[in-house]
Amino acid sequence: MPDTHTLVNEFVIKLKKRKIEGSQATARQTAELLRSVISQQRIPYTNQAGALIDAINAVGEQLISANHVELAVGNIVRRVLHIIREEDLSLATAAIAGLNLSGVSDDEDDDERDHPVLSAAAVAAAARSTLRPPSLQTLLEDMPDPAAVPQTSSSGGDSDGKSKSADKSSRSRKLKHDVIEAVNELIQDIATCHEQIAEQAVEHIHQKKQYHGVAEDMSRKLQRM
C-alpha cells in the first residue's frame, strides 16, 4: 500500500487538474484519503487525538489549497476533525464514569481491613489500568505514585511495565479504530445521500406537476370568463 505522502500528492494533482467530477465523488475520495491517513498515522501515548487532528489539518490544508472552488473538500476535512474530537470525548466520558465506579470500589475495600494491603493495591491498580482511555493519559499521570506500593520482586515490576505498555497500545488502537469506523459511516452516508435525494425529488416533482396542472386549468377558466 502506498504511503500517506504519495497518496496525498496524487490526490492533490487530481484536484489541481480537476480530474474528479462532481461534489459527491470529491467528497467520497477525500474521506477515503483521510481514512488512509488516520490508518497509517502513528500516534503517541499522550495527546493521541491531538496527533490525529494535526495530521488531518496538515493534509486538509494541502487539499483545500489545491482547489479552492470545490467546497466538498473543506467540508469533509472539517467533518473528520469533528469525528476525531467526538470519539475522543466519548472515550473520555466512558473512562471518567469507570474511574468513578473504581473509586467507590476502593472506598469499600478500605473498610475491609482483613485483606492484605498488597492484594488490595494490586486489584485497584489493575482496575484503574483497565479503565484508562487515551485522552485521560495526562490526568492519570497525577495518580498516586506506584512506588508507594510494596513489590515482592523485580520481576513484578517488569510485568507491571509490560502491562502498562500493552495498555497504552490498546488505548491508541481503540481511538484509531473508533475514528476509522465513524469515517466509514461517513463514506457510506455520502454514497447513499444522493439516492435519498433522488427518491424525494420524484415526489416533489410529481407534486409540482400537479400544482402546475391545477394552475393551468384555472388560467383557462379565467380566460373564458
Phi, psi and omega in degrees: 000132180300152179284172185298318182301316180294316180298317181295315180298318179297319181289324177299318178297319178298319180292318181295320181273000178055047178275351178257121184257130175093145181291326181295313179296321179296315180296317182295313181291328176295316179296320179294322178294315180295327175297319178294322178298315180295318182297322183268352182286130174272126183246144182284175179288330180251148178052052183292318178297321178298322179295318178294319180297317179298319180295316180292322177298317181297315179291319181300321179298320178294318182291317182293319180291339179289329180207097182287340184286322183281104183284342182297328181297308180297323179297318180290321178300314180294325179294318179293321176299320177296321179298317180299313180295322182294314180292323178295318178295322179297316178295321180295317180297316179296322181289322178298318177298320179294323178294323177297317178296322179295324178295320177297319179296322179295321179296321179293325179292331179294331181285343182255092185277359183287339183275150178297147181296319182297318181296315180296318180295320180295318179296316180296318180296320179295321180295316180294321181297323180292328187267359183287125177262169182300315188286350181258016184300314182292326179295319184284348175293339182272006180288164182307146182296122180295345179294339180289344180272127181299144178240137184281328182203167179291332179296328177295321178295320178297319180293325177295320179296318178295322180295318180294319179296318178294324180293318179296318179297321179295321180293320179295320177294324181296312180297313181297319180298315181295320179294316180297320178298319179293322177293323175300319177296322177298316178298320178295320178297320179297321182291329186259348185295322180292327177295318179295318178296320180296320179295318179290328181296324179300317179294318181294319179295320179299315179296323180294321178297319178298319181297315179293325178297315178296319181296320179294321177297316179296322180296318179294321179295321179292325179292329180286334183287000000 
